[in-house]
Amino acid sequence: MKIFGIEIDDLSREDIISRIREFLEESRFHRIATVNPEFLLRAEKDGAFRRALLDADLRIADGFGIVLAGLFQGKFIHRFPGADLIDEVLHIAEKNNLGVYLAIRKDGLSSYEEIKAVLQKEYSRLIIDGADIDPKYSESYKLQATSYKLVLCNFGAPEQEIFLDGLKDQDGIRLAMGVGGSLDYLTGRQKRAPKLLRTLGLEWLWRLILQPKRWRRIWNATIVFPLKIIGNVKPPR
């Protein structure tokens, strides 16, 4: 299903996990984008970001607004939040002895060392490397090791998608994925919304309570995006 010209892959969680396993078994580069309403609004104005989303091998619905957009078009889109997806990905990597490289935002809430320490406790056999990287200079950054099959980046949009897209010519990488603030949930730097709010699609309310400074982003996701979706819905003939 397309939203603002960008295809969102309508796959069940089981199908997504199966696709990820296939990606990690193949020797070529693949990239996953977890898409929310803010991404789609940003992509309308940012050409480089839009191209990065279009070039992804798999675009998964993250935000609840994507599900609502699908319903407006008469379709049901399965949602797979990035915070849940990353757990599945890391379990697969650990089980198959695949190294993971963490490209961590240098001025972010959690440092590379903090994240690495938490992951090593949760996934004791996971092979981890990485670095704290300044997104401003990430375009010229090249991974020093090609033995890492999986790359996770938490720069946030649009930097993480553009950065990861730039790694497609590096040998050895099988899967790259932007994870936004999901790693901050693991370190405890950010509190995830209670399960009931997540089920109801009310994470935005939780974020507004904890981070009122994000009100503009939340406004765009909860008000601007639905209004644009309604405006683009074609009436039945």
N, C-alpha and C positions, 0 to 999 in steps of 0.2 A: 504494500500500500504506500502511495506517495503522499507526503505532506510538504507543501511548498516546493514540490519538484524533487524532493529527496526521498528515496525508497527506504521504508522501514521494513526489515525482515520479520514477517509474522510467523515465528516458530515457537513451539512449546519449549519449556525449560529442558525437557529431555532431548529434544532435537538440537537445541543450542549446545548443550554439553557434548552431544555426539559430534557435532560439527567441530567443536574445539579439539576434541580428541583427534579428529582427522587432520586438522591443521597442524597439530604438534607431531603427527606421524610423518607429515610431508616435509621435504627438505627446503621448500621455497618459503618466502616471506608472506605472512598473512597479517591483517590488522582488523581489530574489532573496535567499533565506536559504540559507546553506550549513550543513547541520545535522549535528551530531555527538551522541553519547550524552549528553554533559553538558548540551546544549541541552534535550533531551527530559526529562531528570531535573529540570532547573531549571523547565521549563514546567509540571510537575505541581504546583509550589508557588507559582509566580509567575503570577498571572492576567494581568497586563499583558504579560508576555513571551509567554505562551501565545497571547494575542490577536494579538500582533505576528507570531508565526510563522504563525498561521492566515490572517492577512490577506495574506501574501506571495503573489506571483503564481507563484513557482516555488520549491520547496523541494528542494534538491539534497543528496544523501548525501555528506557530507564524511568523517566518521570511519568506520573499518573496522568498528566495532561496529554501524553501521547495516546494513552488508552481512550481518553474522552474524544480525542480527535478522530480516532478510528470509529468510535460509536456514531459520531456525526456522519460518517461516510457509510454507515451500515455494516461495519466490520469490527470484529473483536480482535484486538492485538494483545498477545501475551506480554506481560511486563516481567522483566528480570532485573531488579535493581543491581547497580554495580557493586554495592557492598556485599550482596549475596553471591554474585557472579565470581568475584575475586576469590572467595573461599573455595568454590568449586575448581577454579583454575589452579590454585596453589596445591590443592590435594592431588590433582592430576599430575602436576609437575613433580611433586614429592614422590608419588608412587612410581613414576617412570624415570626418576633420577635425572630430571632435566633442570639445568641451572637457570636461575632467575636473576635478571639484572633490574635494579630499582633506580630509575632516574627521578630523583626527589627534588622538589622545588626548594631552592636554597633559603628563601625567606618564608617558607611555609610553617605551619604549626608544629609539625613533627620533623625531626632531622632523620637522615639516612640511618645513623647509628641507633636511634631510638626505635625506628621501624624494624630494622634488622633484628634487634634484640627481642622484640615482641614476636616476630615471625619465627624465630628459632625456637621459642618456647612452644608455640602453637603447632609448628610443623618441624619437628626435631630433625628430620633427615633432609630438609630442603637445602639445596645449595644456593647460596645468596651472595651477590656482589652488588655494587652500586656506588652512587656518589650524590652529593648535594650539588645541584647545577643551577646556575642563574639562567632563567628562561630568556633573558635579553641576549645572551651569547650562545644559545643552544643550537643555532643553525649551523655553526661550524664544529659542533661537538661530535666526536666519533667515539663509539665504544671501544675501549682498549682491548676487550676480550671478546672473541667470537664464539667461545664455548658455551655461552649462555643462550639458550633457545627461546627464552621468554623474556620480554622487556615490558615492564610496567612503569608508567609515567603519571605523576600526580600534579602536573603544572596547572591543570585547569584549562578550560576552553578560552580561546582557541589554541593556545600555545602547545598543549600536549598533543593534539591531533596533528598539527603541522610538524612538530618535532618528530613524532613517530613515523609520519609519512616520509620524512627525510632519511629514515634508516633502511628503507626498502632495498637499497643497493648494497647493504652490508651483508657479507656472507655469514651464514650460521644462524641467523635469527629466523625462527619459525612463526612466532606469534608476538605481536605488539598490541598493547591495550592501554588506553587512558583510563585512570581510576579516580581522578578528581580527589575529593576529600575522603574517600573510603578508607584509606590507610590511617587517617586520623581517628577513626572509630576504634581501630585496633589498639592504638597507643593510649586511648583515653583522652586525647586532646580535644576531641569533639564527642558529644553525646548523641547517639542515634535516637531517633524518635521511637517511642514505645510501639510494640507490634500492632496494637489496635489502631493507632494513628496511621501506621504504614499501610495496613490493610484497607483503611478507608481513604487512602490517598491524601492524608492531611499532614504529610511531613513538612509542607511549607509553613503550616501554623506553628509547628514545633521550632522550626528554624527562625521564624519571626520572633518567637518568645525569647529564644536564646541569643539571637543576633539581630536586634532591631535595625541595625545599620544596613542589613540586606534588604530592606523594605522595597527598594526600587527593583531589584532582581525578582523578588517575590511578586511584585505588582505585574511585572512583565509576564511571568509564568502563569499567574492565576487570573489575570484580567485581560491583558493585551493579547496574549496567545489565543485564549478561547474566542475573543471577539473577532480576531482575524480568521480563525477557523470557521466560525459561523458565517462571516462575510464571504468565504470562498466556497461554501456549500452550495451546490447547484440544485435548484428545486426539481422535483420529479416531473417528467413530461406527461 
